Amino acid sequence: MIWQLDLLILTLVVVCGIATITVKDLLGASVIFGVYSFLMCLLWAEMGAVDVAFTEATVGAGVSTVLFIAAILRTTRRSKD
């Protein structure tokens, strides 16, 4: 494994996690969460767990993001504060 690539992806995962919590716009938070799931997919693939990476890509970055965005579009987008 290339430890520099692992460190870069892990840093981006932490940045996306913090950004997801701090963003006030729900649609933006959902998109950042999708990026977080995709980066986790890359991290799992880099570690050699291809089956876990495939599951993370389909469920985490795919289905969950689409369901979050669909739920947001049916409700209000912005928070009241």
mmCIF file of the N, C-alpha and C atoms, coordinates in Angstrom:
data_MODEL
# 
_entry.id   MODEL 
# 
loop_
_atom_site.group_PDB 
_atom_site.id 
_atom_site.type_symbol 
_atom_site.label_atom_id 
_atom_site.label_alt_id 
_atom_site.label_comp_id 
_atom_site.label_asym_id 
_atom_site.label_entity_id 
_atom_site.label_seq_id 
_atom_site.pdbx_PDB_ins_code 
_atom_site.Cartn_x 
_atom_site.Cartn_y 
_atom_site.Cartn_z 
_atom_site.occupancy 
_atom_site.B_iso_or_equiv 
_atom_site.pdbx_formal_charge 
_atom_site.auth_seq_id 
_atom_site.auth_comp_id 
_atom_site.auth_asym_id 
_atom_site.auth_atom_id 
_atom_site.pdbx_PDB_model_num 
ATOM 1   N N  . MET A 1 1  ? 0.823   -1.178 0.000  1.00 0.00 ? 1  MET A N  1 
ATOM 2   C CA . MET A 1 1  ? 0.000   0.000  0.000  1.00 0.00 ? 1  MET A CA 1 
ATOM 3   C C  . MET A 1 1  ? 0.873   1.250  0.000  1.00 0.00 ? 1  MET A C  1 
ATOM 4   N N  . ILE A 1 2  ? 0.380   2.276  -0.628 1.00 0.00 ? 2  ILE A N  1 
ATOM 5   C CA . ILE A 1 2  ? 1.077   3.549  -0.659 1.00 0.00 ? 2  ILE A CA 1 
ATOM 6   C C  . ILE A 1 2  ? 0.553   4.385  0.497  1.00 0.00 ? 2  ILE A C  1 
ATOM 7   N N  . TRP A 1 3  ? 1.379   4.613  1.500  1.00 0.00 ? 3  TRP A N  1 
ATOM 8   C CA . TRP A 1 3  ? 0.895   5.270  2.712  1.00 0.00 ? 3  TRP A CA 1 
ATOM 9   C C  . TRP A 1 3  ? 0.560   6.739  2.473  1.00 0.00 ? 3  TRP A C  1 
ATOM 10  N N  . GLN A 1 4  ? 1.212   7.383  1.479  1.00 0.00 ? 4  GLN A N  1 
ATOM 11  C CA . GLN A 1 4  ? 0.894   8.774  1.190  1.00 0.00 ? 4  GLN A CA 1 
ATOM 12  C C  . GLN A 1 4  ? -0.523  8.903  0.633  1.00 0.00 ? 4  GLN A C  1 
ATOM 13  N N  . LEU A 1 5  ? -0.910  7.964  -0.217 1.00 0.00 ? 5  LEU A N  1 
ATOM 14  C CA . LEU A 1 5  ? -2.257  7.968  -0.776 1.00 0.00 ? 5  LEU A CA 1 
ATOM 15  C C  . LEU A 1 5  ? -3.296  7.693  0.308  1.00 0.00 ? 5  LEU A C  1 
ATOM 16  N N  . ASP A 1 6  ? -2.980  6.748  1.194  1.00 0.00 ? 6  ASP A N  1 
ATOM 17  C CA . ASP A 1 6  ? -3.878  6.467  2.325  1.00 0.00 ? 6  ASP A CA 1 
ATOM 18  C C  . ASP A 1 6  ? -4.044  7.692  3.212  1.00 0.00 ? 6  ASP A C  1 
ATOM 19  N N  . LEU A 1 7  ? -2.957  8.383  3.482  1.00 0.00 ? 7  LEU A N  1 
ATOM 20  C CA . LEU A 1 7  ? -3.017  9.574  4.327  1.00 0.00 ? 7  LEU A CA 1 
ATOM 21  C C  . LEU A 1 7  ? -3.809  10.694 3.662  1.00 0.00 ? 7  LEU A C  1 
ATOM 22  N N  . LEU A 1 8  ? -3.641  10.864 2.357  1.00 0.00 ? 8  LEU A N  1 
ATOM 23  C CA . LEU A 1 8  ? -4.386  11.883 1.619  1.00 0.00 ? 8  LEU A CA 1 
ATOM 24  C C  . LEU A 1 8  ? -5.882  11.590 1.638  1.00 0.00 ? 8  LEU A C  1 
ATOM 25  N N  . ILE A 1 9  ? -6.258  10.350 1.357  1.00 0.00 ? 9  ILE A N  1 
ATOM 26  C CA . ILE A 1 9  ? -7.669  9.979  1.353  1.00 0.00 ? 9  ILE A CA 1 
ATOM 27  C C  . ILE A 1 9  ? -8.259  10.093 2.756  1.00 0.00 ? 9  ILE A C  1 
ATOM 28  N N  . LEU A 1 10 ? -7.517  9.675  3.761  1.00 0.00 ? 10 LEU A N  1 
ATOM 29  C CA . LEU A 1 10 ? -7.998  9.774  5.141  1.00 0.00 ? 10 LEU A CA 1 
ATOM 30  C C  . LEU A 1 10 ? -8.189  11.230 5.568  1.00 0.00 ? 10 LEU A C  1 
ATOM 31  N N  . THR A 1 11 ? -7.284  12.100 5.151  1.00 0.00 ? 11 THR A N  1 
ATOM 32  C CA . THR A 1 11 ? -7.438  13.522 5.446  1.00 0.00 ? 11 THR A CA 1 
ATOM 33  C C  . THR A 1 11 ? -8.679  14.088 4.778  1.00 0.00 ? 11 THR A C  1 
ATOM 34  N N  . LEU A 1 12 ? -8.914  13.725 3.526  1.00 0.00 ? 12 LEU A N  1 
ATOM 35  C CA . LEU A 1 12 ? -10.108 14.190 2.820  1.00 0.00 ? 12 LEU A CA 1 
ATOM 36  C C  . LEU A 1 12 ? -11.382 13.635 3.454  1.00 0.00 ? 12 LEU A C  1 
ATOM 37  N N  . VAL A 1 13 ? -11.332 12.415 3.965  1.00 0.00 ? 13 VAL A N  1 
ATOM 38  C CA . VAL A 1 13 ? -12.487 11.830 4.655  1.00 0.00 ? 13 VAL A CA 1 
ATOM 39  C C  . VAL A 1 13 ? -12.816 12.633 5.906  1.00 0.00 ? 13 VAL A C  1 
ATOM 40  N N  . VAL A 1 14 ? -11.796 12.991 6.676  1.00 0.00 ? 14 VAL A N  1 
ATOM 41  C CA . VAL A 1 14 ? -12.020 13.772 7.891  1.00 0.00 ? 14 VAL A CA 1 
ATOM 42  C C  . VAL A 1 14 ? -12.563 15.162 7.544  1.00 0.00 ? 14 VAL A C  1 
ATOM 43  N N  . VAL A 1 15 ? -12.023 15.789 6.500  1.00 0.00 ? 15 VAL A N  1 
ATOM 44  C CA . VAL A 1 15 ? -12.503 17.106 6.074  1.00 0.00 ? 15 VAL A CA 1 
ATOM 45  C C  . VAL A 1 15 ? -13.963 17.016 5.618  1.00 0.00 ? 15 VAL A C  1 
ATOM 46  N N  . CYS A 1 16 ? -14.309 15.994 4.864  1.00 0.00 ? 16 CYS A N  1 
ATOM 47  C CA . CYS A 1 16 ? -15.697 15.829 4.426  1.00 0.00 ? 16 CYS A CA 1 
ATOM 48  C C  . CYS A 1 16 ? -16.620 15.553 5.608  1.00 0.00 ? 16 CYS A C  1 
ATOM 49  N N  . GLY A 1 17 ? -16.171 14.796 6.576  1.00 0.00 ? 17 GLY A N  1 
ATOM 50  C CA . GLY A 1 17 ? -16.985 14.527 7.753  1.00 0.00 ? 17 GLY A CA 1 
ATOM 51  C C  . GLY A 1 17 ? -17.275 15.788 8.547  1.00 0.00 ? 17 GLY A C  1 
ATOM 52  N N  . ILE A 1 18 ? -16.258 16.617 8.724  1.00 0.00 ? 18 ILE A N  1 
ATOM 53  C CA . ILE A 1 18 ? -16.450 17.870 9.451  1.00 0.00 ? 18 ILE A CA 1 
ATOM 54  C C  . ILE A 1 18 ? -17.316 18.825 8.641  1.00 0.00 ? 18 ILE A C  1 
ATOM 55  N N  . ALA A 1 19 ? -17.107 18.874 7.331  1.00 0.00 ? 19 ALA A N  1 
ATOM 56  C CA . ALA A 1 19 ? -17.905 19.760 6.477  1.00 0.00 ? 19 ALA A CA 1 
ATOM 57  C C  . ALA A 1 19 ? -19.367 19.336 6.461  1.00 0.00 ? 19 ALA A C  1 
ATOM 58  N N  . THR A 1 20 ? -19.634 18.046 6.491  1.00 0.00 ? 20 THR A N  1 
ATOM 59  C CA . THR A 1 20 ? -21.016 17.567 6.504  1.00 0.00 ? 20 THR A CA 1 
ATOM 60  C C  . THR A 1 20 ? -21.740 18.028 7.761  1.00 0.00 ? 20 THR A C  1 
ATOM 61  N N  . ILE A 1 21 ? -21.049 18.046 8.873  1.00 0.00 ? 21 ILE A N  1 
ATOM 62  C CA . ILE A 1 21 ? -21.672 18.461 10.122 1.00 0.00 ? 21 ILE A CA 1 
ATOM 63  C C  . ILE A 1 21 ? -21.898 19.966 10.170 1.00 0.00 ? 21 ILE A C  1 
ATOM 64  N N  . THR A 1 22 ? -20.978 20.751 9.614  1.00 0.00 ? 22 THR A N  1 
ATOM 65  C CA . THR A 1 22 ? -21.035 22.195 9.770  1.00 0.00 ? 22 THR A CA 1 
ATOM 66  C C  . THR A 1 22 ? -21.840 22.925 8.704  1.00 0.00 ? 22 THR A C  1 
ATOM 67  N N  . VAL A 1 23 ? -22.114 22.305 7.566  1.00 0.00 ? 23 VAL A N  1 
ATOM 68  C CA . VAL A 1 23 ? -22.848 22.974 6.491  1.00 0.00 ? 23 VAL A CA 1 
ATOM 69  C C  . VAL A 1 23 ? -24.307 23.148 6.904  1.00 0.00 ? 23 VAL A C  1 
ATOM 70  N N  . LYS A 1 24 ? -24.852 24.347 6.672  1.00 0.00 ? 24 LYS A N  1 
ATOM 71  C CA . LYS A 1 24 ? -26.246 24.626 7.037  1.00 0.00 ? 24 LYS A CA 1 
ATOM 72  C C  . LYS A 1 24 ? -27.229 24.163 5.958  1.00 0.00 ? 24 LYS A C  1 
ATOM 73  N N  . ASP A 1 25 ? -26.801 24.144 4.694  1.00 0.00 ? 25 ASP A N  1 
ATOM 74  C CA . ASP A 1 25 ? -27.672 23.743 3.597  1.00 0.00 ? 25 ASP A CA 1 
ATOM 75  C C  . ASP A 1 25 ? -27.781 22.221 3.551  1.00 0.00 ? 25 ASP A C  1 
ATOM 76  N N  . LEU A 1 26 ? -29.006 21.711 3.600  1.00 0.00 ? 26 LEU A N  1 
ATOM 77  C CA . LEU A 1 26 ? -29.193 20.259 3.649  1.00 0.00 ? 26 LEU A CA 1 
ATOM 78  C C  . LEU A 1 26 ? -28.775 19.572 2.354  1.00 0.00 ? 26 LEU A C  1 
ATOM 79  N N  . LEU A 1 27 ? -29.026 20.211 1.217  1.00 0.00 ? 27 LEU A N  1 
ATOM 80  C CA . LEU A 1 27 ? -28.626 19.611 -0.054 1.00 0.00 ? 27 LEU A CA 1 
ATOM 81  C C  . LEU A 1 27 ? -27.101 19.543 -0.160 1.00 0.00 ? 27 LEU A C  1 
ATOM 82  N N  . GLY A 1 28 ? -26.434 20.593 0.262  1.00 0.00 ? 28 GLY A N  1 
ATOM 83  C CA . GLY A 1 28 ? -24.968 20.588 0.269  1.00 0.00 ? 28 GLY A CA 1 
ATOM 84  C C  . GLY A 1 28 ? -24.405 19.531 1.197  1.00 0.00 ? 28 GLY A C  1 
ATOM 85  N N  . ALA A 1 29 ? -25.037 19.365 2.359  1.00 0.00 ? 29 ALA A N  1 
ATOM 86  C CA . ALA A 1 29 ? -24.586 18.339 3.299  1.00 0.00 ? 29 ALA A CA 1 
ATOM 87  C C  . ALA A 1 29 ? -24.771 16.943 2.715  1.00 0.00 ? 29 ALA A C  1 
ATOM 88  N N  . SER A 1 30 ? -25.855 16.739 1.979  1.00 0.00 ? 30 SER A N  1 
ATOM 89  C CA . SER A 1 30 ? -26.080 15.426 1.356  1.00 0.00 ? 30 SER A CA 1 
ATOM 90  C C  . SER A 1 30 ? -25.052 15.131 0.281  1.00 0.00 ? 30 SER A C  1 
ATOM 91  N N  . VAL A 1 31 ? -24.707 16.139 -0.505 1.00 0.00 ? 31 VAL A N  1 
ATOM 92  C CA . VAL A 1 31 ? -23.692 15.946 -1.545 1.00 0.00 ? 31 VAL A CA 1 
ATOM 93  C C  . VAL A 1 31 ? -22.328 15.675 -0.921 1.00 0.00 ? 31 VAL A C  1 
ATOM 94  N N  . ILE A 1 32 ? -21.986 16.418 0.126  1.00 0.00 ? 32 ILE A N  1 
ATOM 95  C CA . ILE A 1 32 ? -20.707 16.185 0.803  1.00 0.00 ? 32 ILE A CA 1 
ATOM 96  C C  . ILE A 1 32 ? -20.686 14.801 1.436  1.00 0.00 ? 32 ILE A C  1 
ATOM 97  N N  . PHE A 1 33 ? -21.832 14.352 1.954  1.00 0.00 ? 33 PHE A N  1 
ATOM 98  C CA . PHE A 1 33 ? -21.903 13.003 2.508  1.00 0.00 ? 33 PHE A CA 1 
ATOM 99  C C  . PHE A 1 33 ? -21.695 11.946 1.417  1.00 0.00 ? 33 PHE A C  1 
ATOM 100 N N  . GLY A 1 34 ? -22.199 12.209 0.202  1.00 0.00 ? 34 GLY A N  1 
ATOM 101 C CA . GLY A 1 34 ? -21.947 11.305 -0.919 1.00 0.00 ? 34 GLY A CA 1 
ATOM 102 C C  . GLY A 1 34 ? -20.475 11.249 -1.276 1.00 0.00 ? 34 GLY A C  1 
ATOM 103 N N  . VAL A 1 35 ? -19.799 12.398 -1.236 1.00 0.00 ? 35 VAL A N  1 
ATOM 104 C CA . VAL A 1 35 ? -18.356 12.439 -1.483 1.00 0.00 ? 35 VAL A CA 1 
ATOM 105 C C  . VAL A 1 35 ? -17.613 11.682 -0.390 1.00 0.00 ? 35 VAL A C  1 
ATOM 106 N N  . TYR A 1 36 ? -18.074 11.845 0.864  1.00 0.00 ? 36 TYR A N  1 
ATOM 107 C CA . TYR A 1 36 ? -17.493 11.110 1.985  1.00 0.00 ? 36 TYR A CA 1 
ATOM 108 C C  . TYR A 1 36 ? -17.599 9.592  1.740  1.00 0.00 ? 36 TYR A C  1 
ATOM 109 N N  . SER A 1 37 ? -18.747 9.135  1.305  1.00 0.00 ? 37 SER A N  1 
ATOM 110 C CA . SER A 1 37 ? -18.929 7.705  1.056  1.00 0.00 ? 37 SER A CA 1 
ATOM 111 C C  . SER A 1 37 ? -18.049 7.224  -0.091 1.00 0.00 ? 37 SER A C  1 
ATOM 112 N N  . PHE A 1 38 ? -17.906 8.061  -1.126 1.00 0.00 ? 38 PHE A N  1 
ATOM 113 C CA . PHE A 1 38 ? -17.038 7.682  -2.244 1.00 0.00 ? 38 PHE A CA 1 
ATOM 114 C C  . PHE A 1 38 ? -15.580 7.598  -1.798 1.00 0.00 ? 38 PHE A C  1 
ATOM 115 N N  . LEU A 1 39 ? -15.146 8.539  -0.971 1.00 0.00 ? 39 LEU A N  1 
ATOM 116 C CA . LEU A 1 39 ? -13.770 8.487  -0.467 1.00 0.00 ? 39 LEU A CA 1 
ATOM 117 C C  . LEU A 1 39 ? -13.554 7.269  0.427  1.00 0.00 ? 39 LEU A C  1 
ATOM 118 N N  . MET A 1 40 ? -14.566 6.901  1.204  1.00 0.00 ? 40 MET A N  1 
ATOM 119 C CA . MET A 1 40 ? -14.454 5.680  2.000  1.00 0.00 ? 40 MET A CA 1 
ATOM 120 C C  . MET A 1 40 ? -14.351 4.457  1.094  1.00 0.00 ? 40 MET A C  1 
ATOM 121 N N  . CYS A 1 41 ? -15.068 4.492  -0.023 1.00 0.00 ? 41 CYS A N  1 
ATOM 122 C CA . CYS A 1 41 ? -14.972 3.404  -1.007 1.00 0.00 ? 41 CYS A CA 1 
ATOM 123 C C  . CYS A 1 41 ? -13.540 3.294  -1.537 1.00 0.00 ? 41 CYS A C  1 
ATOM 124 N N  . LEU A 1 42 ? -12.937 4.441  -1.854 1.00 0.00 ? 42 LEU A N  1 
ATOM 125 C CA . LEU A 1 42 ? -11.547 4.429  -2.315 1.00 0.00 ? 42 LEU A CA 1 
ATOM 126 C C  . LEU A 1 42 ? -10.600 3.905  -1.236 1.00 0.00 ? 42 LEU A C  1 
ATOM 127 N N  . LEU A 1 43 ? -10.852 4.290  -0.010 1.00 0.00 ? 43 LEU A N  1 
ATOM 128 C CA . LEU A 1 43 ? -9.997  3.837  1.092  1.00 0.00 ? 43 LEU A CA 1 
ATOM 129 C C  . LEU A 1 43 ? -10.109 2.334  1.297  1.00 0.00 ? 43 LEU A C  1 
ATOM 130 N N  . TRP A 1 44 ? -11.317 1.801  1.233  1.00 0.00 ? 44 TRP A N  1 
ATOM 131 C CA . TRP A 1 44 ? -11.490 0.351  1.359  1.00 0.00 ? 44 TRP A CA 1 
ATOM 132 C C  . TRP A 1 44 ? -10.819 -0.379 0.203  1.00 0.00 ? 44 TRP A C  1 
ATOM 133 N N  . ALA A 1 45 ? -10.944 0.156  -1.007 1.00 0.00 ? 45 ALA A N  1 
ATOM 134 C CA . ALA A 1 45 ? -10.307 -0.491 -2.166 1.00 0.00 ? 45 ALA A CA 1 
ATOM 135 C C  . ALA A 1 45 ? -8.788  -0.449 -2.042 1.00 0.00 ? 45 ALA A C  1 
ATOM 136 N N  . GLU A 1 46 ? -8.262  0.653  -1.545 1.00 0.00 ? 46 GLU A N  1 
ATOM 137 C CA . GLU A 1 46 ? -6.820  0.773  -1.358 1.00 0.00 ? 46 GLU A CA 1 
ATOM 138 C C  . GLU A 1 46 ? -6.300  -0.230 -0.326 1.00 0.00 ? 46 GLU A C  1 
ATOM 139 N N  . MET A 1 47 ? -7.132  -0.539 0.679  1.00 0.00 ? 47 MET A N  1 
ATOM 140 C CA . MET A 1 47 ? -6.721  -1.505 1.702  1.00 0.00 ? 47 MET A CA 1 
ATOM 141 C C  . MET A 1 47 ? -6.909  -2.952 1.248  1.00 0.00 ? 47 MET A C  1 
ATOM 142 N N  . GLY A 1 48 ? -7.527  -3.154 0.093  1.00 0.00 ? 48 GLY A N  1 
ATOM 143 C CA . GLY A 1 48 ? -7.677  -4.502 -0.440 1.00 0.00 ? 48 GLY A CA 1 
ATOM 144 C C  . GLY A 1 48 ? -9.006  -5.157 -0.142 1.00 0.00 ? 48 GLY A C  1 
ATOM 145 N N  . ALA A 1 49 ? -9.924  -4.450 0.489  1.00 0.00 ? 49 ALA A N  1 
ATOM 146 C CA . ALA A 1 49 ? -11.245 -5.000 0.794  1.00 0.00 ? 49 ALA A CA 1 
ATOM 147 C C  . ALA A 1 49 ? -12.210 -4.589 -0.319 1.00 0.00 ? 49 ALA A C  1 
ATOM 148 N N  . VAL A 1 50 ? -12.103 -5.277 -1.448 1.00 0.00 ? 50 VAL A N  1 
ATOM 149 C CA . VAL A 1 50 ? -12.855 -4.897 -2.637 1.00 0.00 ? 50 VAL A CA 1 
ATOM 150 C C  . VAL A 1 50 ? -14.350 -5.124 -2.444 1.00 0.00 ? 50 VAL A C  1 
ATOM 151 N N  . ASP A 1 51 ? -14.734 -6.166 -1.736 1.00 0.00 ? 51 ASP A N  1 
ATOM 152 C CA . ASP A 1 51 ? -16.157 -6.414 -1.513 1.00 0.00 ? 51 ASP A CA 1 
ATOM 153 C C  . ASP A 1 51 ? -16.789 -5.332 -0.650 1.00 0.00 ? 51 ASP A C  1 
ATOM 154 N N  . VAL A 1 52 ? -16.076 -4.872 0.372  1.00 0.00 ? 52 VAL A N  1 
ATOM 155 C CA . VAL A 1 52 ? -16.577 -3.789 1.218  1.00 0.00 ? 52 VAL A CA 1 
ATOM 156 C C  . VAL A 1 52 ? -16.618 -2.483 0.429  1.00 0.00 ? 52 VAL A C  1 
ATOM 157 N N  . ALA A 1 53 ? -15.615 -2.266 -0.426 1.00 0.00 ? 53 ALA A N  1 
ATOM 158 C CA . ALA A 1 53 ? -15.581 -1.061 -1.257 1.00 0.00 ? 53 ALA A CA 1 
ATOM 159 C C  . ALA A 1 53 ? -16.751 -1.036 -2.229 1.00 0.00 ? 53 ALA A C  1 
ATOM 160 N N  . PHE A 1 54 ? -17.077 -2.173 -2.817 1.00 0.00 ? 54 PHE A N  1 
ATOM 161 C CA . PHE A 1 54 ? -18.200 -2.239 -3.742 1.00 0.00 ? 54 PHE A CA 1 
ATOM 162 C C  . PHE A 1 54 ? -19.517 -1.974 -3.023 1.00 0.00 ? 54 PHE A C  1 
ATOM 163 N N  . THR A 1 55 ? -19.666 -2.526 -1.836 1.00 0.00 ? 55 THR A N  1 
ATOM 164 C CA . THR A 1 55 ? -20.881 -2.293 -1.057 1.00 0.00 ? 55 THR A CA 1 
ATOM 165 C C  . THR A 1 55 ? -20.987 -0.830 -0.644 1.00 0.00 ? 55 THR A C  1 
ATOM 166 N N  . GLU A 1 56 ? -19.891 -0.229 -0.236 1.00 0.00 ? 56 GLU A N  1 
ATOM 167 C CA . GLU A 1 56 ? -19.891 1.187  0.131  1.00 0.00 ? 56 GLU A CA 1 
ATOM 168 C C  . GLU A 1 56 ? -20.237 2.064  -1.073 1.00 0.00 ? 56 GLU A C  1 
ATOM 169 N N  . ALA A 1 57 ? -19.740 1.693  -2.238 1.00 0.00 ? 57 ALA A N  1 
ATOM 170 C CA . ALA A 1 57 ? -20.028 2.490  -3.434 1.00 0.00 ? 57 ALA A CA 1 
ATOM 171 C C  . ALA A 1 57 ? -21.497 2.404  -3.815 1.00 0.00 ? 57 ALA A C  1 
ATOM 172 N N  . THR A 1 58 ? -22.070 1.218  -3.742 1.00 0.00 ? 58 THR A N  1 
ATOM 173 C CA . THR A 1 58 ? -23.465 1.082  -4.167 1.00 0.00 ? 58 THR A CA 1 
ATOM 174 C C  . THR A 1 58 ? -24.434 1.611  -3.132 1.00 0.00 ? 58 THR A C  1 
ATOM 175 N N  . VAL A 1 59 ? -24.229 1.272  -1.870 1.00 0.00 ? 59 VAL A N  1 
ATOM 176 C CA . VAL A 1 59 ? -25.179 1.674  -0.834 1.00 0.00 ? 59 VAL A CA 1 
ATOM 177 C C  . VAL A 1 59 ? -24.864 3.078  -0.320 1.00 0.00 ? 59 VAL A C  1 
ATOM 178 N N  . GLY A 1 60 ? -23.618 3.322  0.056  1.00 0.00 ? 60 GLY A N  1 
ATOM 179 C CA . GLY A 1 60 ? -23.260 4.593  0.665  1.00 0.00 ? 60 GLY A CA 1 
ATOM 180 C C  . GLY A 1 60 ? -23.286 5.758  -0.302 1.00 0.00 ? 60 GLY A C  1 
ATOM 181 N N  . ALA A 1 61 ? -22.530 5.642  -1.383 1.00 0.00 ? 61 ALA A N  1 
ATOM 182 C CA . ALA A 1 61 ? -22.432 6.755  -2.322 1.00 0.00 ? 61 ALA A CA 1 
ATOM 183 C C  . ALA A 1 61 ? -23.584 6.770  -3.317 1.00 0.00 ? 61 ALA A C  1 
ATOM 184 N N  . GLY A 1 62 ? -24.231 5.655  -3.531 1.00 0.00 ? 62 GLY A N  1 
ATOM 185 C CA . GLY A 1 62 ? -25.293 5.604  -4.524 1.00 0.00 ? 62 GLY A CA 1 
ATOM 186 C C  . GLY A 1 62 ? -26.675 5.770  -3.965 1.00 0.00 ? 62 GLY A C  1 
ATOM 187 N N  . VAL A 1 63 ? -27.182 4.742  -3.348 1.00 0.00 ? 63 VAL A N  1 
ATOM 188 C CA . VAL A 1 63 ? -28.571 4.698  -2.916 1.00 0.00 ? 63 VAL A CA 1 
ATOM 189 C C  . VAL A 1 63 ? -28.861 5.712  -1.807 1.00 0.00 ? 63 VAL A C  1 
ATOM 190 N N  . SER A 1 64 ? -27.999 5.792  -0.802 1.00 0.00 ? 64 SER A N  1 
ATOM 191 C CA . SER A 1 64 ? -28.242 6.703  0.319  1.00 0.00 ? 64 SER A CA 1 
ATOM 192 C C  . SER A 1 64 ? -28.274 8.155  -0.130 1.00 0.00 ? 64 SER A C  1 
ATOM 193 N N  . THR A 1 65 ? -27.342 8.538  -0.992 1.00 0.00 ? 65 THR A N  1 
ATOM 194 C CA . THR A 1 65 ? -27.313 9.916  -1.470 1.00 0.00 ? 65 THR A CA 1 
ATOM 195 C C  . THR A 1 65 ? -28.553 10.249 -2.270 1.00 0.00 ? 65 THR A C  1 
ATOM 196 N N  . VAL A 1 66 ? -28.985 9.340  -3.110 1.00 0.00 ? 66 VAL A N  1 
ATOM 197 C CA . VAL A 1 66 ? -30.196 9.572  -3.899 1.00 0.00 ? 66 VAL A CA 1 
ATOM 198 C C  . VAL A 1 66 ? -31.418 9.681  -2.993 1.00 0.00 ? 66 VAL A C  1 
ATOM 199 N N  . LEU A 1 67 ? -31.518 8.844  -1.979 1.00 0.00 ? 67 LEU A N  1 
ATOM 200 C CA . LEU A 1 67 ? -32.650 8.913  -1.060 1.00 0.00 ? 67 LEU A CA 1 
ATOM 201 C C  . LEU A 1 67 ? -32.619 10.195 -0.228 1.00 0.00 ? 67 LEU A C  1 
ATOM 202 N N  . PHE A 1 68 ? -31.430 10.634 0.202  1.00 0.00 ? 68 PHE A N  1 
ATOM 203 C CA . PHE A 1 68 ? -31.323 11.890 0.936  1.00 0.00 ? 68 PHE A CA 1 
ATOM 204 C C  . PHE A 1 68 ? -31.768 13.070 0.079  1.00 0.00 ? 68 PHE A C  1 
ATOM 205 N N  . ILE A 1 69 ? -31.302 13.107 -1.154 1.00 0.00 ? 69 ILE A N  1 
ATOM 206 C CA . ILE A 1 69 ? -31.667 14.213 -2.042 1.00 0.00 ? 69 ILE A CA 1 
ATOM 207 C C  . ILE A 1 69 ? -33.153 14.183 -2.357 1.00 0.00 ? 69 ILE A C  1 
ATOM 208 N N  . ALA A 1 70 ? -33.717 13.001 -2.570 1.00 0.00 ? 70 ALA A N  1 
ATOM 209 C CA . ALA A 1 70 ? -35.155 12.906 -2.826 1.00 0.00 ? 70 ALA A CA 1 
ATOM 210 C C  . ALA A 1 70 ? -35.963 13.369 -1.622 1.00 0.00 ? 70 ALA A C  1 
ATOM 211 N N  . ALA A 1 71 ? -35.523 13.038 -0.420 1.00 0.00 ? 71 ALA A N  1 
ATOM 212 C CA . ALA A 1 71 ? -36.225 13.481 0.784  1.00 0.00 ? 71 ALA A CA 1 
ATOM 213 C C  . ALA A 1 71 ? -36.116 14.994 0.957  1.00 0.00 ? 71 ALA A C  1 
ATOM 214 N N  . ILE A 1 72 ? -34.964 15.557 0.633  1.00 0.00 ? 72 ILE A N  1 
ATOM 215 C CA . ILE A 1 72 ? -34.783 17.001 0.761  1.00 0.00 ? 72 ILE A CA 1 
ATOM 216 C C  . ILE A 1 72 ? -35.646 17.740 -0.256 1.00 0.00 ? 72 ILE A C  1 
ATOM 217 N N  . LEU A 1 73 ? -35.741 17.230 -1.457 1.00 0.00 ? 73 LEU A N  1 
ATOM 218 C CA . LEU A 1 73 ? -36.551 17.891 -2.474 1.00 0.00 ? 73 LEU A CA 1 
ATOM 219 C C  . LEU A 1 73 ? -38.035 17.850 -2.137 1.00 0.00 ? 73 LEU A C  1 
ATOM 220 N N  . ARG A 1 74 ? -38.466 16.903 -1.319 1.00 0.00 ? 74 ARG A N  1 
ATOM 221 C CA . ARG A 1 74 ? -39.866 16.837 -0.906 1.00 0.00 ? 74 ARG A CA 1 
ATOM 222 C C  . ARG A 1 74 ? -40.157 17.705 0.317  1.00 0.00 ? 74 ARG A C  1 
ATOM 223 N N  . THR A 1 75 ? -39.112 18.193 0.977  1.00 0.00 ? 75 THR A N  1 
ATOM 224 C CA . THR A 1 75 ? -39.276 19.048 2.149  1.00 0.00 ? 75 THR A CA 1 
ATOM 225 C C  . THR A 1 75 ? -38.592 20.377 1.904  1.00 0.00 ? 75 THR A C  1 
ATOM 226 N N  . THR A 1 76 ? -38.388 21.163 2.957  1.00 0.00 ? 76 THR A N  1 
ATOM 227 C CA . THR A 1 76 ? -37.667 22.430 2.803  1.00 0.00 ? 76 THR A CA 1 
ATOM 228 C C  . THR A 1 76 ? -36.178 22.163 2.770  1.00 0.00 ? 76 THR A C  1 
ATOM 229 N N  . ARG A 1 77 ? -35.452 22.999 2.019  1.00 0.00 ? 77 ARG A N  1 
ATOM 230 C CA . ARG A 1 77 ? -34.011 22.804 1.862  1.00 0.00 ? 77 ARG A CA 1 
ATOM 231 C C  . ARG A 1 77 ? -33.205 23.429 2.979  1.00 0.00 ? 77 ARG A C  1 
ATOM 232 N N  . ARG A 1 78 ? -33.558 24.594 3.424  1.00 0.00 ? 78 ARG A N  1 
ATOM 233 C CA . ARG A 1 78 ? -32.715 25.334 4.370  1.00 0.00 ? 78 ARG A CA 1 
ATOM 234 C C  . ARG A 1 78 ? -33.256 25.224 5.787  1.00 0.00 ? 78 ARG A C  1 
ATOM 235 N N  . SER A 1 79 ? -32.338 25.293 6.728  1.00 0.00 ? 79 SER A N  1 
ATOM 236 C CA . SER A 1 79 ? -32.748 25.264 8.127  1.00 0.00 ? 79 SER A CA 1 
ATOM 237 C C  . SER A 1 79 ? -33.275 26.641 8.526  1.00 0.00 ? 79 SER A C  1 
ATOM 238 N N  . LYS A 1 80 ? -34.007 26.702 9.617  1.00 0.00 ? 80 LYS A N  1 
ATOM 239 C CA . LYS A 1 80 ? -34.645 27.944 10.051 1.00 0.00 ? 80 LYS A CA 1 
ATOM 240 C C  . LYS A 1 80 ? -33.706 28.858 10.824 1.00 0.00 ? 80 LYS A C  1 
ATOM 241 N N  . ASP A 1 81 ? -32.564 28.385 11.296 1.00 0.00 ? 81 ASP A N  1 
ATOM 242 C CA . ASP A 1 81 ? -31.662 29.237 12.061 1.00 0.00 ? 81 ASP A CA 1 
ATOM 243 C C  . ASP A 1 81 ? -30.610 29.818 11.217 1.00 0.00 ? 81 ASP A C  1 
# 
